[in-house]
Structure formats: structure tokens, C-alpha cells
Amino acid sequence: MSKTPRSLIATTVAEWTLSGGITKRLTRQLAAYLLSENRTSELDPLMRDVQGQWAKQGYVNALAISAHPIDAKNRSLIQKAVAQAYPKAKTVVISESHDASVIGGVRIELSDRQLDLSVATKLNKFKQLTTGKD
């Protein structure tokens, strides 16, 4: 028996969530399927694929990762940057996550790209330029 392509699963999940929202029932069904098929390692890429399908339908979800809470002004700037990257977006949702290793700035993760404006990345690039080491 062949494995169901991840792209087909993502398309199906995206359609269900766009029409009926994310429900506990759907979440349980997806988790049960991934467990029964021994595909739990595919959860992260599957969710990126689902977000990609959402974006094609005009619903963009971005994760803004920062060391500290993001104030309203910077949230608005992030919202505008994401809207520019996806000009056909009907809805842009910014979710926030905190990670002390970012130090400062923000890393924005989308389904198909990442914009890293974090202090940690800038320091690492500076280190590479000045020492020639990774």
C-alpha cells in the first residue's frame, strides 16, 4: 500500500480548516492518522504545507519570534511587511513567540520563507566576517 502524499494531506487539512476552522476533532484525527501511519516526524513540514495552502487562498499566517513582547508599532510594521510579501492576502495573522536566543530584533517565519532581523543573526554574520569562522 502506498503512502498518501503529504501535499494531498496538507490540501485536505487546509480545505477543512478554511471551511470549518481548526477543531479539536480535526486535530485529534490528524494526530491519530500521523501516529497510525508512523509519520509524526512529518508534522512540522505538513503544517508549513497547510500554511502554504492557506496563503494560496489569501489567508497568511506569520510567526514573529522575538526575545521580548512585540509592541503595537512593530506588530504593525510586521503586518505591513507580510502584506507586501503577499499582496493578494485577504487576511494576515501574526502569531508571536518568544525565544531569548534571538537577543533582540525579530525573526518572521512564513510557510515558504523566513526573514531574520534578529540581533543573534547579525552578531553571527559579524563574527563570520571578522574571523572567517562559522
C-alpha positions as CSV (number, residue, x, y, z in Angstrom):
1,M,0.0,0.0,0.0
2,S,1.5,3.4,-1.0
3,K,1.8,6.3,1.4
4,T,-0.6,9.2,0.9
5,P,1.4,12.2,-0.4
6,R,2.0,14.9,2.2
7,S,0.8,17.5,-0.3
8,L,-2.6,15.8,-0.5
9,I,-2.9,15.6,3.3
10,A,-2.0,19.3,3.5
11,T,-4.5,20.3,0.8
12,T,-7.2,18.4,2.6
13,V,-6.4,19.8,6.0
14,A,-6.2,23.3,4.6
15,E,-9.7,22.9,2.9
16,W,-11.2,21.6,6.1
17,T,-9.7,24.3,8.3
18,L,-10.7,27.1,5.9
19,S,-14.2,25.9,5.7
20,G,-14.8,24.8,9.3
21,G,-12.0,26.2,11.4
22,I,-9.5,24.3,13.4
23,T,-11.4,22.0,15.7
24,K,-10.3,19.6,18.4
25,R,-11.9,16.8,16.4
26,L,-9.8,17.6,13.3
27,T,-6.7,17.9,15.4
28,R,-7.3,14.5,17.0
29,Q,-8.0,12.9,13.7
30,L,-4.8,14.3,12.1
31,A,-2.7,13.2,15.2
32,A,-4.3,9.8,15.1
33,Y,-3.6,9.4,11.4
34,L,0.1,10.5,11.7
35,L,0.6,8.1,14.6
36,S,-1.1,5.2,12.9
37,E,1.0,5.7,9.8
38,N,4.2,6.3,11.7
39,R,4.5,9.8,10.2
40,T,4.7,12.0,13.2
41,S,8.1,13.3,12.1
42,E,6.2,15.0,9.2
43,L,4.1,17.2,11.4
44,D,6.2,20.4,11.0
45,P,6.6,20.2,7.3
46,L,3.0,19.2,7.0
47,M,1.9,22.3,8.9
48,R,4.1,24.5,6.7
49,D,2.4,22.9,3.7
50,V,-1.0,23.7,5.2
51,Q,0.0,27.3,5.8
52,G,1.2,27.4,2.1
53,Q,-2.2,26.3,1.0
54,W,-3.9,28.8,3.3
55,A,-1.7,31.6,1.7
56,K,-2.8,30.5,-1.8
57,Q,-6.4,31.1,-0.6
58,G,-5.5,34.5,0.8
59,Y,-5.0,33.7,4.5
60,V,-1.4,34.2,5.6
61,N,-0.1,33.2,9.0
62,A,3.2,34.5,10.1
63,L,5.2,33.7,13.2
64,A,7.1,36.6,14.7
65,I,9.8,35.3,17.1
66,S,11.4,37.8,19.4
67,A,13.2,37.8,22.7
68,H,10.6,40.2,24.2
69,P,6.9,41.0,23.6
70,I,6.4,43.0,20.3
71,D,4.8,46.4,20.8
72,A,1.9,47.6,18.7
73,K,4.1,49.8,16.4
74,N,6.4,46.9,15.5
75,R,3.5,44.5,15.1
76,S,2.0,46.9,12.6
77,L,5.3,47.1,10.7
78,I,5.5,43.3,10.6
79,Q,1.9,43.1,9.4
80,K,2.7,45.6,6.6
81,A,5.9,43.7,5.6
82,V,4.0,40.4,5.4
83,A,1.1,42.0,3.4
84,Q,3.7,43.4,0.9
85,A,5.2,39.9,0.5
86,Y,1.7,38.5,-0.1
87,P,-0.2,41.3,-2.0
88,K,-3.2,39.0,-2.7
89,A,-3.7,38.2,1.0
90,K,-7.2,38.8,2.3
91,T,-6.2,38.2,5.9
92,V,-2.8,38.4,7.6
93,V,-2.4,36.9,11.1
94,I,0.7,37.5,13.1
95,S,1.4,35.0,15.9
96,E,4.0,35.8,18.4
97,S,6.6,33.6,20.1
98,H,9.4,34.4,22.5
99,D,12.9,33.0,22.3
100,A,15.7,34.5,24.4
101,S,18.3,33.3,22.0
102,V,17.1,35.9,19.5
103,I,18.6,38.5,21.8
104,G,16.8,41.4,20.1
105,G,15.0,42.2,16.8
106,V,12.6,39.7,15.2
107,R,12.6,36.6,13.0
108,I,9.5,36.2,10.9
109,E,8.7,32.7,9.7
110,L,6.2,32.1,6.9
111,S,5.2,28.9,5.2
112,D,7.7,29.4,2.3
113,R,10.3,31.9,3.6
114,Q,11.9,33.4,6.6
115,L,13.0,37.0,7.3
116,D,15.7,37.1,10.0
117,L,16.2,40.5,11.5
118,S,17.4,39.2,14.9
119,V,20.4,40.5,16.7
120,A,21.7,37.0,17.1
121,T,21.9,36.5,13.3
122,K,23.6,39.9,12.9
123,L,26.2,39.0,15.5
124,N,26.8,35.7,13.9
125,K,27.3,37.3,10.5
126,F,29.7,39.9,12.0
127,K,31.6,37.1,13.6
128,Q,31.9,35.2,10.3
129,L,33.1,38.4,8.5
130,T,35.7,39.3,11.1
131,T,37.1,35.8,11.9
132,G,36.2,33.8,8.9
133,K,34.6,31.2,11.2
134,D,31.0,29.9,11.4
